[in-house]
Amino acid sequence: MPDANGAMSPEELSAFLDATHLAIIATNGTDGLPHSTPVWYLVEGDGALAVIVLRDAVKLRNIERDPRISMTIAPETRPYAFARFRGRAEVLYEDINDYPLAMAQRYMGDEPGRRWLEDQGQDPFAVIRLFDPSPHTWMDPNPGF
């Protein structure tokens, strides 16, 4: 049960992140305006969120210039909730070959994820990681309305 302000407990946050919601990643564009896009994510063992991106993606170029990002995860239906993570992104280019399959299987299932990934080809990609030890969370304290 969220606290009086709607903040999730660590257990509620873990369960929330285990669901397959989309995340919105926001980076700082060259024009000073936010650049936001929906992405799939994985929660890593250390609690960081990981996202795969093509190496020519605008969001990756933005992060290489300014690593400050925000990621917000929220369901599209009730009960409404969100978790917002902010900080400096880490970008991985090496030893990342397991990420695409893990991501596809998380969102599509085992065999459909494998087939989807095979159909996508092998475009070069990178992994964006974001660790925020104190994300801002909120969960509807009255989900029955």
ABEGO torsion letter per residue (X at the ends): XBBAAGBBBAAAAAAAAABBBBBBBBBBBAAGBBBBBBBBBBBBAAGBBBBBBBAABAAAAAAAABABBBBBBBBABOBBBBBBBBEBBBBBABGAAAAAAAAAAAAAEAAAAAAAAAAAEBBBBBBBBBBBABBBBBBBABAAX
